[in-house]
Amino acid sequence: MKLNNKVVAITGGNSGIGFGIAKEFKNEGAKGVILGRNSESLKSASLELGDDFAALKADVTKVEDLENAFKQTAKIYGKIDVLVVNAGGGIGEGTLGSVVNTTEDDYEKMMDVNLKSVFFTVQKALPYLNDGSSIILVASIAAQKAFEGMTVYAAAKAGVRSFARSFSSDLLSRRIKVNALSPGTIETPVFGKMGLPSEVVAQAKKQFEELIPVKRIGQPKDMGRVAVFLASEDSSFILGEEIVADGGVVNF
């Protein structure tokens, strides 16, 4: 029970990687809130997590939503020990594309949900964080490796990785450790949002598996286990660092 009675807040905790992190945190004794925009998936995730996790509807691109969510978290559980800044994504907020065809609107939407939201999530959470707490920023291996059509997304995630360093420096006096978790290809609902036939999606997953040295797509629980390490005292000597969890894609 590495996180016994720790209060956690997880943005995008209602599905995919965020939900995988929430489940692993629960297994380690944590309690707290998951934040998300989709009421249906929030309700489903909350039911599975049980009474120790509250589901709060919030749009991380809206500062007032963030302020209200953290204020409400503090009213329910008291101050926060672990903040996981997970909300974001490459599909659904602006169209993926290259420097050739990305519009200004696409660019702004992608940056808002993947970079700007991270900055203000942390900023608005600070009054409600305990000194000595842990912040985990979810970045991506796209920050380290070029992928076709992910130009702006990759730049945003590189910024997230940079925030882990600069936030750590900014918050040294409060002993708040900030680190980044960079996933590779993970089995999440994003595959279902591509608007492709199921057989095409299955083929795409198979191709991903062939490209990953460990020959499997990652699972949300894989990211959850890394997040538990970063949230616990086991990582007390790690600061401003990035852990890449991608099955070996970047290194091989």
C-alpha positions in Angstrom: 0.0 0.0 0.0 2.5 2.6 -1.2 -0.1 5.3 -1.4 -2.1 4.5 1.6 -4.6 7.4 2.4 -2.8 9.7 -0.1 -5.2 12.1 -1.8 -4.8 12.2 -5.5 -6.3 14.2 -8.4 -6.1 12.8 -11.9 -7.1 14.8 -15.0 -8.5 12.6 -17.8 -9.0 9.9 -15.1 -12.2 8.7 -16.6 -10.7 6.6 -19.4 -7.5 5.2 -21.0 -4.2 5.9 -19.4 -5.7 8.1 -16.7 -8.2 5.5 -15.6 -5.4 2.9 -15.6 -3.5 5.1 -13.3 -6.5 5.7 -11.0 -7.1 1.9 -10.7 -3.4 1.3 -9.7 -3.5 4.2 -7.3 -6.7 2.7 -5.7 -4.9 -0.7 -5.4 -2.1 1.1 -3.5 -4.5 2.7 -1.0 -5.1 6.1 -2.5 -8.3 8.1 -2.6 -9.3 11.2 -4.5 -10.9 12.5 -7.7 -10.9 11.9 -11.4 -11.6 14.8 -13.7 -13.0 14.5 -17.2 -15.4 16.0 -19.7 -17.5 13.0 -20.6 -20.3 12.5 -18.1 -21.0 8.9 -19.2 -17.4 7.7 -18.9 -17.0 9.6 -15.6 -20.0 7.8 -14.1 -18.7 4.4 -15.3 -15.2 5.0 -14.1 -16.5 6.2 -10.7 -18.6 3.1 -10.2 -15.7 0.9 -10.9 -13.3 2.8 -8.6 -15.8 2.9 -5.7 -16.6 5.2 -2.9 -13.0 6.5 -2.3 -13.0 8.2 -5.7 -15.2 11.1 -6.7 -15.8 12.0 -10.4 -15.8 15.7 -11.2 -16.8 17.1 -14.6 -14.2 19.6 -15.8 -12.7 20.9 -19.0 -8.9 21.3 -18.5 -8.8 24.0 -21.2 -11.0 26.2 -19.0 -9.2 27.8 -16.0 -12.5 28.3 -14.1 -13.3 24.6 -14.4 -9.8 23.8 -12.9 -10.2 26.2 -10.1 -13.6 24.8 -9.1 -12.5 21.2 -9.4 -9.5 21.6 -7.1 -11.6 23.7 -4.6 -14.2 20.9 -4.6 -11.5 18.2 -4.1 -10.1 20.0 -1.1 -13.6 20.3 0.4 -14.1 16.5 0.1 -10.7 15.1 0.9 -8.5 18.0 2.2 -5.2 18.9 0.6 -3.8 16.9 -2.4 -0.7 14.7 -2.2 -0.5 13.6 -5.8 -1.5 15.4 -9.0 -1.5 13.5 -12.3 -1.8 15.8 -15.3 -2.9 13.3 -17.9 -5.7 15.0 -19.9 -4.7 15.6 -23.6 -4.4 13.7 -26.8 -3.6 13.7 -30.5 -7.1 13.0 -31.8 -10.3 15.1 -31.2 -8.7 18.5 -30.6 -7.5 19.9 -33.9 -6.6 17.8 -36.8 -3.3 15.9 -36.9 -1.1 17.1 -39.7 2.3 18.3 -40.8 3.7 21.8 -41.1 2.3 21.8 -44.7 -1.4 21.5 -43.9 -2.0 22.4 -40.2 -4.3 25.3 -39.9 -4.1 28.0 -37.2 -7.2 26.7 -35.6 -5.8 23.1 -35.5 -2.6 24.4 -34.0 -4.3 26.4 -31.2 -6.7 23.6 -30.3 -3.8 21.1 -30.1 -1.6 23.4 -28.0 -4.5 24.3 -25.7 -5.4 20.8 -24.7 -1.8 19.4 -24.6 0.3 22.2 -23.3 -1.5 25.3 -22.1 -3.9 23.1 -20.0 -0.9 21.4 -18.3 0.5 24.7 -17.2 -2.7 26.0 -15.7 -3.7 22.6 -14.2 -0.5 22.8 -12.1 -0.8 26.5 -11.4 -4.4 26.2 -10.2 -3.7 23.1 -8.1 -0.8 24.6 -6.2 -2.9 26.3 -3.4 -4.4 22.9 -2.7 -1.2 20.8 -2.8 0.6 19.7 0.3 4.3 20.6 0.5 6.3 17.6 -0.4 3.7 16.3 -2.8 4.2 14.7 -6.2 3.2 16.0 -9.6 3.2 13.6 -12.6 3.0 15.1 -16.1 2.0 12.7 -18.8 4.0 13.5 -21.9 4.7 11.2 -24.9 7.5 9.5 -26.8 6.4 11.8 -29.7 8.6 14.4 -27.9 11.6 12.2 -28.7 10.8 10.5 -31.9 9.2 11.9 -35.1 5.9 10.4 -36.2 4.1 11.4 -39.4 1.3 13.8 -38.9 2.1 14.5 -35.2 4.1 17.7 -35.7 2.2 20.1 -33.3 1.3 17.3 -30.9 5.0 16.4 -30.6 6.0 20.0 -29.9 3.3 20.3 -27.2 4.5 17.1 -25.5 8.1 18.3 -25.7 6.9 21.3 -23.8 5.3 19.1 -21.2 8.6 17.3 -20.7 10.3 20.7 -20.3 7.7 21.7 -17.7 8.8 18.8 -15.5 12.2 20.5 -15.2 11.1 24.1 -14.9 8.2 23.4 -12.5 10.6 21.4 -10.3 12.9 24.3 -10.1 10.1 26.7 -9.4 8.7 24.6 -6.6 11.9 23.5 -4.8 11.1 25.6 -1.7 7.9 23.5 -1.3 9.7 20.2 -1.9 7.2 19.3 -4.6 8.7 16.8 -7.0 7.6 17.1 -10.6 8.4 14.3 -13.1 7.2 13.2 -16.5 5.8 9.9 -17.7 6.1 9.4 -21.5 4.0 6.5 -22.8 4.4 4.8 -26.2 1.4 3.1 -27.9 -1.2 2.2 -25.3 -4.5 0.3 -25.7 -7.0 3.1 -25.1 -10.3 4.2 -26.5 -8.4 6.4 -28.9 -8.4 3.5 -31.4 -12.2 3.6 -31.5 -12.2 7.4 -32.2 -10.4 7.1 -35.5 -13.6 6.4 -37.4 -12.1 3.3 -39.1 -13.7 -0.1 -39.6 -12.8 -2.6 -36.8 -10.7 -4.8 -39.1 -8.6 -1.8 -40.1 -8.1 -0.9 -36.4 -7.1 -4.5 -35.7 -4.6 -4.4 -38.5 -3.2 -1.1 -37.3 -2.7 -2.6 -33.8 -0.9 -5.6 -35.3 1.5 -3.3 -37.1 2.2 -1.4 -33.9 3.0 -4.6 -32.1 5.5 -5.5 -34.8 7.2 -2.2 -34.4 7.5 -2.4 -30.6 10.5 -4.4 -29.4 8.5 -6.3 -26.7 6.0 -7.2 -29.3 2.9 -6.0 -27.5 0.9 -2.7 -27.2 1.1 -1.3 -23.7 -1.8 -1.4 -21.3 -3.1 1.4 -19.1 -2.1 -0.6 -16.0 1.5 -0.5 -17.3 1.4 3.3 -17.1 -0.4 3.0 -13.7 2.5 1.0 -12.2 5.1 3.6 -13.4 2.8 6.4 -12.0 2.6 4.6 -8.6 6.4 4.6 -8.5 6.6 8.3 -9.3 3.9 9.1 -6.8 5.5 7.1 -3.9 8.4 7.6 -1.6 10.3 5.1 -3.8 11.1 8.0 -6.2 11.9 10.6 -3.5 15.4 11.2 -5.1 14.0 11.7 -8.6 13.2 15.2 -9.7 12.5 16.9 -13.0 13.0 13.5 -14.8 11.2 11.6 -17.5 10.4 7.9 -17.5 9.8 6.5 -21.0 7.4 3.5 -20.9 7.1 2.4 -24.5 8.2 -1.2 -24.8 11.6 -0.1 -26.2 10.5 1.9 -29.2 12.7 5.0 -28.6 15.8 3.0 -27.6 15.9 0.3 -30.3 
